[in-house]
Amino acid sequence: MNKLMISFEGDLIRDQRLLKNYMKGPRPSVPKQVNQIVDAFVQVRHLKEEDDFYLEVAKAWVKDRAKIPHLVSLASYISFLTLWLGLLLIMYFAERVSGVPFFLFLFGFIFLPIIGLLSALLGRGWRKAILAILNLSNIVISGMILIQ
């Protein structure tokens, strides 16, 4: 990890995106990833004398990435509920659903809860348990709907 971060540091300093005192360089960073790693170096520059400085830079760089599984799981949960409400409204106005809408509902009822559960299990913290329980309830609801 240290070798990789030292390599990134050298590239950023050479490209003048990062100064040797770990401040933003005169040349602006256009790609989002480059900007994020420069921000990580700037954020933990007070630890530059520590042995695990590059590890702290890596932690600061990937800090916000832990939220992505939670967002995917929440989006899956909301999509499932929207799909379920849509099916209830369609069934209120029509006797049965057939054709392409039927397969879209079937696909959504099977895969949305599974995707939500798997992405919830990839998350961290207390949100992981709550999202897993919510998506498990969606799996149960989906099974009850598909059995009928």
Stockholm file with secondary structure:
# STOCKHOLM 1.0

chainA/1-148         MNKLMISFEGDLIRDQRLLKNYMKGPRPSVPKQVNQIVDAFVQVRHLKEEDDFYLEVAKAWVKDRAKIPHLVSLASYISFLTLWLGLLLIMYFAERVSGVPFFLFLFGFIFLPIIGLLSALLGRGWRKAILAILNLSNIVISGMILIQ
#=GR chainA/1-148 SS CHHHHHHHHHHHHHTTSBCTTSSBCSSCCCSHHHHHHHHHHHHTGGGTTSTTHHHHHHHHHHGGGGGHHHHHHHHHHHHHHHHHHHHHHHHHHSSCCCSHHHHHHHHHHHHHHHHHHHHHHHSCSHHHHHHHHHHHHHHHHHHHHHHC
#=GC SS_cons         CHHHHHHHHHHHHHTTSBCTTSSBCSSCCCSHHHHHHHHHHHHTGGGTTSTTHHHHHHHHHHGGGGGHHHHHHHHHHHHHHHHHHHHHHHHHHSSCCCSHHHHHHHHHHHHHHHHHHHHHHHSCSHHHHHHHHHHHHHHHHHHHHHHC
//
